[in-house]
Amino acid sequence: MTTTQVALVEDDTGVRERIARVIGADPSLALAYSASNAVDMLRWLGENPVEVLLVDLGLPDLPGLQVIRRCRSMQPACAVMVLSIFGDEANMVLAFEAGASGYLLKDGTEADLATHIRNLRAGGSPMSPVIARQLLRRWQTRADASQRAPASPGANAARFSTVAPERLSPRESEVLGLVSRGFTYVEVGAQMGVSASTVQSHIRNIYGKLDVHNKSEAVFEARNLGWLP
């Protein structure tokens, strides 16, 4: 039996130990390395090939999204799966854009984790049901918008020949940058020294300037405009 080599980066000691036990109990899996922070994991990945990487998004030193991107750059053959408490659409979209192939919420379903890892390694994309529903809803919304778009070339040209969006203020850019990294409004406020309601006001202004309706669309549009890395 071929053993799948797995690496894990998770800052919560209890969660890390539970996942390690699940992997250790499955003869088809082996935990090659586990780390509590991004820097240690990236250093290890630079010198050791691995087949599956499990990533927590809320790491203490660097965003989990950065770990995903760096891993995909260093080891393109490695399949990456997110294990996170963040179940919002913005984090889901950004994780898949960064190169993740699976996304599971930390909802106490460690018993199924070994199966999900095997499916990931076999080419699947394991997702928690709520993540799959959000992905489906996002696709359906875009499909509906496409069907409602004007059919004539002239109408399409008029639709897309709009003026450039108003630039974000420095504070708005800072808010959107933190939100894109997975921080909640409360956490963003704490880092910026403002209230959560002030952060929400900035978010509303950002939505208006970019003509979007949720965080993932705002991040997507800002990246397309070159306003976010």
KOLVEXMAR-831289 format. One line per field, with one value per residue (C-alpha): residue number from 1; x, y, z. Coordinates in nm, 2 decimals, padded with zeros to 4 digits, always signed. Example, Ala and Ser with C-alpha at 12.3 -4.5 7.8 and 13.67 -1.06 7.14 Angstrom:
seq = c(1 | 2) $
u = c(+01.23 | +01.37) $
v = c(-00.45 | -00.11) $
w = c(+00.78 | +00.71) $
This chain:
seq = c(1 | 2 | 3 | 4 | 5 | 6 | 7 | 8 | 9 | 10 | 11 | 12 | 13 | 14 | 15 | 16 | 17 | 18 | 19 | 20 | 21 | 22 | 23 | 24 | 25 | 26 | 27 | 28 | 29 | 30 | 31 | 32 | 33 | 34 | 35 | 36 | 37 | 38 | 39 | 40 | 41 | 42 | 43 | 44 | 45 | 46 | 47 | 48 | 49 | 50 | 51 | 52 | 53 | 54 | 55 | 56 | 57 | 58 | 59 | 60 | 61 | 62 | 63 | 64 | 65 | 66 | 67 | 68 | 69 | 70 | 71 | 72 | 73 | 74 | 75 | 76 | 77 | 78 | 79 | 80 | 81 | 82 | 83 | 84 | 85 | 86 | 87 | 88 | 89 | 90 | 91 | 92 | 93 | 94 | 95 | 96 | 97 | 98 | 99 | 100 | 101 | 102 | 103 | 104 | 105 | 106 | 107 | 108 | 109 | 110 | 111 | 112 | 113 | 114 | 115 | 116 | 117 | 118 | 119 | 120 | 121 | 122 | 123 | 124 | 125 | 126 | 127 | 128 | 129 | 130 | 131 | 132 | 133 | 134 | 135 | 136 | 137 | 138 | 139 | 140 | 141 | 142 | 143 | 144 | 145 | 146 | 147 | 148 | 149 | 150 | 151 | 152 | 153 | 154 | 155 | 156 | 157 | 158 | 159 | 160 | 161 | 162 | 163 | 164 | 165 | 166 | 167 | 168 | 169 | 170 | 171 | 172 | 173 | 174 | 175 | 176 | 177 | 178 | 179 | 180 | 181 | 182 | 183 | 184 | 185 | 186 | 187 | 188 | 189 | 190 | 191 | 192 | 193 | 194 | 195 | 196 | 197 | 198 | 199 | 200 | 201 | 202 | 203 | 204 | 205 | 206 | 207 | 208 | 209 | 210 | 211 | 212 | 213 | 214 | 215 | 216 | 217 | 218 | 219 | 220 | 221 | 222 | 223 | 224 | 225 | 226 | 227 | 228 | 229) $
u = c(+00.00 | +00.13 | +00.14 | +00.04 | +00.27 | +00.08 | +00.20 | -00.01 | +00.01 | -00.22 | -00.16 | -00.42 | -00.23 | -00.55 | -00.67 | -00.32 | -00.30 | -00.65 | -00.56 | -00.23 | -00.41 | -00.66 | -00.37 | -00.17 | -00.46 | -00.49 | -00.23 | -00.26 | -00.15 | +00.16 | +00.21 | +00.55 | +00.56 | +00.34 | +00.39 | +00.22 | +00.32 | +00.36 | +00.74 | +00.83 | +00.61 | +00.74 | +01.10 | +01.02 | +00.84 | +01.13 | +01.34 | +01.09 | +00.84 | +00.50 | +00.18 | -00.09 | -00.08 | -00.35 | -00.36 | -00.53 | -00.61 | -00.58 | -00.21 | -00.03 | +00.26 | +00.15 | -00.19 | -00.28 | -00.35 | +00.02 | +00.12 | -00.11 | +00.04 | +00.40 | +00.33 | +00.18 | +00.48 | +00.74 | +00.56 | +00.30 | +00.22 | +00.11 | -00.26 | -00.37 | -00.68 | -00.80 | -00.91 | -01.06 | -01.32 | -01.37 | -01.68 | -01.75 | -01.76 | -01.46 | -01.22 | -01.35 | -01.30 | -00.96 | -00.84 | -00.94 | -00.79 | -00.46 | -00.45 | -00.64 | -00.83 | -01.04 | -01.20 | -01.33 | -01.47 | -01.35 | -01.68 | -01.57 | -01.57 | -01.22 | -01.36 | -01.41 | -01.08 | -00.88 | -01.14 | -01.13 | -00.75 | -00.76 | -01.02 | -00.80 | -00.50 | -00.71 | -00.80 | -01.11 | -01.21 | -01.35 | -01.57 | -01.79 | -02.16 | -02.19 | -01.88 | -02.01 | -02.35 | -02.17 | -01.97 | -02.28 | -02.47 | -02.19 | -02.18 | -02.56 | -02.56 | -02.30 | -02.49 | -02.82 | -02.64 | -02.49 | -02.84 | -02.98 | -02.70 | -02.79 | -02.75 | -02.65 | -02.28 | -02.36 | -02.54 | -02.26 | -02.01 | -02.21 | -02.24 | -01.87 | -01.75 | -01.80 | -01.58 | -01.31 | -01.42 | -01.34 | -01.01 | -01.03 | -00.91 | -00.60 | -00.82 | -01.06 | -00.76 | -00.63 | -00.97 | -01.01 | -00.66 | -00.72 | -01.06 | -00.90 | -00.67 | -00.96 | -01.00 | -01.34 | -01.48 | -01.40 | -01.05 | -00.99 | -01.12 | -00.89 | -00.59 | -00.68 | -00.79 | -01.15 | -01.49 | -01.65 | -01.92 | -01.66 | -01.52 | -01.87 | -01.90 | -01.57 | -01.70 | -02.02 | -01.82 | -01.60 | -01.90 | -02.04 | -01.71 | -01.66 | -02.03 | -02.03 | -02.25 | -02.03 | -01.67 | -01.56 | -01.67 | -01.50 | -01.17 | -01.20 | -01.26 | -00.99 | -00.74 | -00.85 | -00.78 | -00.44 | -00.54 | -00.47 | -00.17) $
v = c(+00.00 | +00.34 | +00.59 | +00.95 | +01.19 | +01.47 | +01.80 | +02.01 | +02.38 | +02.46 | +02.70 | +02.54 | +02.27 | +02.07 | +02.07 | +01.98 | +01.68 | +01.56 | +01.58 | +01.40 | +01.12 | +01.08 | +01.06 | +00.83 | +00.59 | +00.54 | +00.31 | +00.48 | +00.82 | +00.94 | +01.28 | +01.39 | +01.72 | +01.95 | +02.31 | +02.58 | +02.87 | +02.96 | +03.03 | +02.69 | +02.52 | +02.72 | +02.65 | +02.28 | +02.27 | +02.43 | +02.12 | +01.84 | +01.71 | +01.63 | +01.51 | +01.68 | +02.00 | +02.08 | +02.46 | +02.67 | +03.02 | +03.20 | +03.15 | +03.38 | +03.50 | +03.49 | +03.44 | +03.09 | +03.21 | +03.30 | +02.95 | +02.81 | +03.03 | +02.96 | +02.59 | +02.58 | +02.77 | +02.54 | +02.21 | +02.22 | +01.85 | +01.90 | +01.90 | +02.17 | +02.15 | +02.43 | +02.34 | +02.66 | +02.82 | +03.08 | +02.97 | +03.30 | +03.34 | +03.57 | +03.33 | +03.04 | +03.23 | +03.35 | +03.01 | +02.85 | +03.13 | +03.08 | +02.72 | +02.51 | +02.21 | +02.14 | +02.34 | +02.19 | +02.37 | +02.28 | +02.14 | +01.83 | +01.60 | +01.47 | +01.12 | +01.19 | +01.37 | +01.06 | +00.99 | +01.35 | +01.34 | +01.02 | +01.18 | +01.49 | +01.29 | +01.10 | +01.42 | +01.52 | +01.85 | +01.78 | +02.06 | +02.10 | +02.13 | +02.50 | +02.57 | +02.37 | +02.56 | +02.89 | +02.79 | +02.68 | +02.99 | +03.21 | +03.02 | +03.05 | +03.42 | +03.48 | +03.26 | +03.45 | +03.79 | +03.66 | +03.56 | +03.90 | +04.09 | +04.28 | +04.07 | +04.33 | +04.42 | +04.79 | +04.74 | +04.54 | +04.80 | +05.07 | +04.85 | +04.81 | +05.15 | +05.30 | +05.54 | +05.39 | +05.33 | +05.60 | +05.53 | +05.39 | +05.61 | +05.49 | +05.38 | +05.20 | +05.03 | +04.92 | +04.78 | +04.59 | +04.45 | +04.32 | +04.17 | +04.00 | +03.82 | +03.67 | +03.91 | +03.98 | +04.34 | +04.32 | +04.21 | +04.47 | +04.74 | +04.62 | +04.64 | +04.98 | +05.12 | +05.19 | +05.03 | +04.75 | +05.00 | +05.23 | +04.93 | +04.85 | +05.21 | +05.18 | +04.85 | +05.02 | +05.30 | +05.04 | +04.85 | +05.18 | +05.28 | +04.93 | +04.87 | +04.53 | +04.36 | +04.14 | +04.11 | +03.85 | +04.07 | +04.37 | +04.18 | +04.04 | +04.38 | +04.54 | +04.27 | +04.32 | +04.69 | +04.63 | +04.78 | +04.46 | +04.23) $
w = c(+00.00 | -00.10 | +00.19 | +00.13 | +00.30 | +00.47 | +00.62 | +00.86 | +00.97 | +01.25 | +01.54 | +01.78 | +01.97 | +02.05 | +01.69 | +01.57 | +01.80 | +01.70 | +01.33 | +01.39 | +01.57 | +01.28 | +01.03 | +01.24 | +01.28 | +00.90 | +00.75 | +00.41 | +00.55 | +00.72 | +00.90 | +00.75 | +00.94 | +01.15 | +01.24 | +01.44 | +01.22 | +00.85 | +00.86 | +01.00 | +00.74 | +00.45 | +00.55 | +00.57 | +00.24 | +00.07 | +00.14 | +00.16 | -00.10 | +00.03 | -00.14 | +00.07 | +00.28 | +00.53 | +00.60 | +00.87 | +00.74 | +01.07 | +01.14 | +01.39 | +01.17 | +00.80 | +00.64 | +00.54 | +00.19 | +00.16 | +00.26 | +00.00 | -00.28 | -00.17 | -00.15 | -00.50 | -00.63 | -00.46 | -00.50 | -00.78 | -00.74 | -00.38 | -00.32 | -00.06 | +00.16 | +00.39 | +00.75 | +00.89 | +01.11 | +00.84 | +00.64 | +00.46 | +00.08 | +00.07 | +00.24 | +00.03 | -00.30 | -00.20 | -00.09 | -00.42 | -00.61 | -00.42 | -00.52 | -00.26 | -00.40 | -00.09 | +00.19 | +00.52 | +00.82 | +01.17 | +01.28 | +01.47 | +01.17 | +01.22 | +01.18 | +00.81 | +00.76 | +00.65 | +00.38 | +00.26 | +00.24 | +00.03 | -00.20 | -00.23 | -00.32 | -00.58 | -00.76 | -00.57 | -00.41 | -00.07 | +00.08 | +00.37 | +00.26 | +00.35 | +00.14 | -00.16 | -00.13 | -00.13 | -00.44 | -00.62 | -00.52 | -00.65 | -00.98 | -01.01 | -00.94 | -01.21 | -01.46 | -01.39 | -01.44 | -01.77 | -01.89 | -01.80 | -01.98 | -02.30 | -02.61 | -02.87 | -02.91 | -02.88 | -02.56 | -02.42 | -02.52 | -02.35 | -02.04 | -02.00 | -02.12 | -01.77 | -01.59 | -01.37 | -01.00 | -00.75 | -00.57 | -00.22 | +00.06 | +00.25 | +00.54 | +00.31 | +00.14 | +00.48 | +00.58 | +00.26 | +00.28 | +00.63 | +00.53 | +00.23 | +00.48 | +00.66 | +00.96 | +01.10 | +01.13 | +01.51 | +01.45 | +01.18 | +01.42 | +01.69 | +01.46 | +01.33 | +01.67 | +01.56 | +01.64 | +01.44 | +01.33 | +01.18 | +00.99 | +00.86 | +00.74 | +00.55 | +00.40 | +00.28 | +00.12 | -00.05 | -00.18 | -00.32 | -00.49 | -00.65 | -00.72 | -00.55 | -00.29 | -00.07 | +00.05 | -00.20 | -00.49 | -00.34 | -00.30 | -00.65 | -00.81 | -00.61 | -00.72 | -01.08 | -01.05 | -00.90 | -00.57 | -00.37 | -00.40) $
